[in-house]
Amino acid sequence: MPLTSQYVAVSSVAASYFSKKFSKKFHPSRPLVIIPNGVEIETFQNVKLDRKTYRGALGLNPEDIVLINVAHICRAKGQVCLLEAFRKVKQTFQNAKLLIVGEFRDMALTNKLRGLIQHYGLGESVRLLGNRADIPELLAISDVFVFPSLYEAQPVALLEAMAAGLPIVASAIPAIQQIARHDKEALLVPPGDAMRLADAIIKLVTEKEYSLALAYAARMRVQKEYSIASTIEAYENLYKKLLSGEGSR
């Protein structure tokens, strides 16, 4: 810590955590700076693929309702709650499918999810895909992005889904609420509430015009506030400030 010239947080949530964690032990020489992560928007908006063929390679049919969760598997990401919610969604939409995409970081939890999938009879409907390099393509063939995290600092996966123009259901936690507002860019539900999560998913699948409006608003917001270009510019300006000696002791 004493060797560091400047601390940067990706959100006010992360900044608050840092300040509470270290304020009694260490006092930075400069105020903490917040620079949000950005995403390469064009990568997620200009995906060229044959939707039917790409779905077919994953065992999905053209008429399936595909839900996607992009997050490494760990308890913070709320995937047990997601499976509980998906059980209810399947009662309404028999052709619903769920893709969970991310590193198997917690193998005990991964095995628990696999056990629940079999126990609930969802083996034909849920895919645990692990790490993938084709996230833009997977988002492009999906219908709803579901993000039931219990806590986050600043979720890049959510920004990518917004850039891809997907309707979104997510947890109403501070880091998400700063990015996507309830009933404006996404539907937000209490974290850990599987029934509310399922109801929100069903609403987005059922109410097409409403879903499209949320998705469009989300795409506009990420273009305006969370592009990788704005993140790069912020870091460039910070480097210039530090190199000039401004604010140094």
N, C-alpha and C positions, 0 to 999 in steps of 0.2 A: 503493500500500500504506500509506504513513504516514497517509493520510486515512481509512482504514477503521476503524470501531469494533469490528467483530466478524466473524470469518471463520466460515462454516458449510460443512461438508462433508455430502454426502448419504449417505456410508457410511464405514466405517473404512478401506476400500480407498482412497477418494479422500483421506481425511485423511492416510493414510500417504504417499501420493504427494506431497501438498502439503508435508508436513513435510520430506521428503527433498529436494524440489526447491528449497525456499526457506529452509531452516533456517540455512544459512550466510550468506545475504544479508540476511535480514530476520527479526526476532523480533516476532511479534504481541504487542500489549499485553495481550491476554486469551487464555486457552487456546482452542484450536479446538473448536467445538461441532459435534456430529453430529446432524443432523435428517434422517431418511430421507424421501424423497419418498413421497407417498401418492397413491392413486387414488380416483376417485369410483365406489365399488363398485356402487352402484345402477344406474349407467349401463350396466354390463356384465352385470348379473344380471337386468334386467327388459327385455330386448329383445323387442319385438313385431314379428314378421314371419312371412310365409309362407315357410318354408324351401325348399320346392320351387321357388317362383317366384323367390326371390332367387338361388338357385343357377342356375336357368335363364338368368337375365340375364347370368351370367358364363360361360355355356357349360358348366355343370356339371350332371350328372345326379343324381337323388335317391340312387341306389345308389353313387355315387362315394365313395371314401375321400379326404377332403380334408385335406391338411396345409397349415399356414399358418406363415409366417415374417414377423413384423412388425419391420422394421428398415431404416433407410436403407441404400442399397447403398454399402458401403465395405469395405475389406479386414478391418477389425476385426470385422465381423459374420459372417465365415466362410461366405459364400454359395457359394463355389466348392466347399468341402467338402460343403455341403448338396446341391448338384447331384450330386456323386459318390455320396453316400449314397442319393439318390432313385433313381438308376439301379438300385441293388440292390433297393430297395423295390419298384420296378416289376416286377422278376422274380418277386416273390411275389404282388403284387397288381396285376393289369393295369388295374384301375379306379382306381388311385391318381392323385390330382391334387395339384399343389403351387402355392400362391399365395405369391408374394413381394411384400410390400406395404411400400413406403417410397420416399423421395426418391432419385432417381438422382444421388446426390452425387458419385460417381466415374464419369465417363462412360466412361473407358477400361475400368474393371472391368465396367460395365454392358454394354458391347459385347462383352467377353469372355464374360460370362454368356450373352448372346444367341447367340454363336457356339457355345458348349458345348451349349446347348439344341438347336440345329440339328444339331450334330455327333453328339450322342447320340440323335437321333431323338425328342426329347421335346417337339417343337413343339405337339403336341395335349394335352400333359399339364401343362405349366408355364406359369403366367401371371405376367409381371412387371407389376404393377398400378400402380407408381409411388405418388405421394402420394394418399391417400384420406381422406375425411372420415367414412367409415362403418365405422371399425374395430370398434365393438361388433357391428355386423351381420355383418361378415366373420368375426369370431370365433364368432358364434352359428351360422353355417352350416358351420363347420369341425369336424374330428374330433380332430386332434392339433396342438398348437402345438410348433414346432421352433425352437430358439434356439441355434445353434452358434457363438456369439460367441467370439472369441479373447481379448478383454479388455473389461471394462465398469467403470463407476464404480458405478452403481446402475440397472439396467434397468427403466424404467417399463413397457415393453411386456410384460415378463415378469409384472409385477404385474397388468397388465390381463388377461392370459391366465388367471392364477390366479383373478382375480375372476369371469371368465367361466365358470369351471368346466371348463376344457379340460385333458385329460391332457397332460403336458409332457415333452419331451426337450430337454435343454440341456447346455451345456458345464460341466464341473466346474472352473470358475474361481472365485476367492475371492468376487467380488461376487455371483455367482449362488448359491454355496454358503451365503452368509449369509441368503439369502431362501428358497430351496427346498432341502431336504435330500434327498440321494440315498435312494431307496427309501421315502421318507416323503411328500414332496410332489411329487416328480418323479423321472425317471430321468436321471442325470447321467453323461456320458461324457467321456473325455479330449478336450480341444480339438484339432481338426484330424484326428481319427480317423474317417474316413468310414464304415468298416466297422462300428465300434462304434455309431456314430450310426444307421446303417441297422438294425442288429440291435435297438436299443432302440425304434425306431419300429415295427418289425414286432412286437415283444413287446407294445407298447401296443395295437396294432390287433387282435392275436390274443387277448389275455387281457383280455376286457371287464371282468370284475369287478375285477381288479387295477387297470386304468386308472381305473375309477370311484372306487375307494378313494383313489388318488393325487389325483385331481381334487378330490374332496370335502375331503381334508386340506389341499390347497393353498388352496381357497376359504376354509376356516375360518381359516387362518393369515393370509391377506391381510386378512380382516375384522378380525381381532384386532390386527394389528401395523402394517398399512400403509394405513389409511383416510386419506382427505384430511382428515377432521376432526381426526385426531391430529396431522397435520402442521401444520395451521392453529393448533391449540392450542399446539404447541411454539414456533412463531414468535411468537405473541401473547405468550407468557410471556417469550421472549427480548427482545422489544421493551420490555415493561414493565420488565424488569431493567435494560436499557440506559438507558431514560428516567429511571429512578429514581436513576441514578448509581452503582448498585451495581457494585463492581469497577472503577470508573474510577480513573485515576491521580490 
